[in-house]
Amino acid sequence: MSGFSAEWLALRESHDVRARNPVVLDAMASLFKSRDAASVVDLACGAGSTVRALSSHLPARQHWRLVDNDQRLLTLACSGKYTGDVRLDAVPLDLSSNFEVVFDGTIDLITASALLDLVSEPWLDRFARNIAARRLPVYAALTYDGRIDLSPTDQLDMAIASAVNGHQRTDKGFGPALGPSAAAAAISKFEALGYSVVHGSSDWLIGAADHEIQLELLDGWANAAREVEALPHRDIDNWLTRRKNEVGAGVSTMRVGHVDFFATPIAIR
Ligand SMILES: C[S@@+](CC[C@H](N)C(=O)[O-])C[C@H]1O[C@@H](n2cnc3c(N)ncnc32)[C@H](O)[C@@H]1O
């Protein structure tokens, strides 16, 4: 499974749903309590998991503009069926270049899930300034924050996690990625731009029975560690074998750190 494949996005979705921070979600929903409609732009929508997670927290009449550069994912995202009057429009766009066009028109909310750790500092700065110039609220969820806690522990876990975090900072199409520092950087940028920010953790808590996602994560982390050449490949292979044996024995659990935030321009709260 590749990083953005429909199969991987489907596998992670139930973990994302459980992980989304309820306080941050409530803060977002409270903005719409006395409204009867919401117009939302979801950046890097993938197969539509943000619409599925947020739709029941928004007024019944919703218009979503779903933005991604993967046409196959956009088609999946727009095929969802929702209760209420929910309209979904696909916007095929490479967000690494001229993303400002998606902020034109009537918008009540910008959303993004599992996007900000992919972007660079200059991209985040441009994004935050554009949003602040339009005084738009932002809900950004599931930004990876660098924490990987595995149980039972293994002597190589820290070295692998450090290699993974090094890989997270490589270019994901937007310039050198912020990776684990993305959420903290975004929160302080929005605060500096006059926003009030509600934030909290949205960690994946992956249980011993969740074999499939554990095996996918382990393979992904081992590949990342190999790519950055931080450790001898034989050490990585041996670590992977030991960890997969723990998964097979039904004793492996994982916590993967993420952060959610909701940022609103102070005057409209
Ligand atoms: C980790 S996935 C998250 C998808 C979705 N938001 C979710 O939470 O399931 C990252 C998404 O970013 C999209 N993406 C990556 N680079 C992009 C770019 N340059 N322009 C637009 N979308 C991009 C991918 O196609 C993918 O759908």
The ligand as a Gaussian input file, in Angstrom:
#p B3LYP/6-31G(d) Opt

LIG

0 1
 C       -2.402000      11.292000       4.108000
 S       -3.536000      11.584000       2.815000
 C       -4.908000      12.282000       3.688000
 C       -6.192000      12.169000       2.921000
 C       -7.459000      12.578000       3.697000
 N       -7.428000      13.962000       4.092000
 C       -7.660000      11.685000       4.887000
 O       -7.521000      12.165000       6.022000
 O       -7.939000      10.491000       4.697000
 C       -2.842000      12.977000       2.006000
 C       -3.629000      13.473000       0.810000
 O       -2.924000      14.571000       0.224000
 C       -3.073000      14.521000      -1.160000
 N       -1.978000      15.287000      -1.745000
 C       -0.655000      15.065000      -1.598000
 N        0.049000      15.983000      -2.284000
 C       -0.865000      16.814000      -2.867000
 C       -0.763000      17.954000      -3.701000
 N        0.421000      18.433000      -4.080000
 N       -1.902000      18.557000      -4.135000
 C       -3.126000      18.063000      -3.743000
 N       -3.278000      16.989000      -2.951000
 C       -2.159000      16.366000      -2.527000
 C       -3.005000      13.029000      -1.474000
 O       -3.545000      12.720000      -2.754000
 C       -3.814000      12.457000      -0.318000
 O       -5.175000      12.377000      -0.657000

